[in-house]
Structure formats: structure tokens, C-alpha cells
Amino acid sequence: MSQYQQIRVRVEPVYKDGLAKAFPRLQALLSQVDNRLIKESPPLYELVPLLVALSQRQDLPDKVGEAVSRLGQPIVQIRLKAEEALGGWRLSAAEKLLNDLEDAFRALEEALPGR
């Protein structure tokens, strides 16, 4: 490894109008775990640990708990595969997995009860 330089591959958000507009129910829910999400819009890739933390809460309403339980595990698995692909510089595979991650988060957004 170079002493003064690094090569990095990272996932960056490209929401048109932010997380709250793209995924309002998810943003409201995850803001309970990390209130920085009230103003910040990190990539979905970075929200997975917050989703895991949320899934461990015992005080979730039934419909929310059911949706997180049913759809959260596939999201975690996709993120792990994307992390492996990014780390291995398999960027085409990583891109496909990030698209799959978006689809999985859209499914979760639709499964969450409305505000």
C-alpha cells in the first residue's frame, strides 16, 4: 500500500430530492434510530446497519415489525454481497447488487404502514 495515496471505491447517494422524499416512511422510521437522518441522506447501502438496529427493538408496532422482519434479512444479505463485490473490484456485479438493494428497500417502503 502506498504511504501517501489510496484507491477507494465507495457508494454515494444520488437522490433527486433526498432520502425523505424518496423513502418517506423508511426515513421517518430510521430517524428514530439515528436522528441525523432528519437532515442527511446517506446511500441506502449505509442504512443497512440502522435497519439491523431497528430490527432488534422490541417496541415496534406489529405491522412495522413484521415488514422489517420479513424484508430486512434479504436486504442485509444483498448488502453483504455488494460489499464483497466492491471489495473485490467486481464493479459490474456491485452495480447489479446495488440495484437489487434499491428494489428491496422499495419493497420495504411499500410494506411499511403510511404516516
C-alpha angles and dihedrals in degrees: 000000000000116000095223106024140054136189112222135185114195140167115242129189120250102180112157093218104007137270094291092060096041097043108013098165093045092046092051092048097046091045085070088063097039117015091197085082089072088077106012128073110201120178117276087247089068094048094066095086089051089051089052091050090049092050090059094058116106096202099068117128112254097254092046093047091049093050093047092046095048099041103026099074095056088049091053091049093050091050092051091051091047090050090053092048092049092047090050093047091242090143097167090056090044091053091052091048092049088053089050089050091053090051091050092050090048088054090051091048090053092047094052116093115256122258 
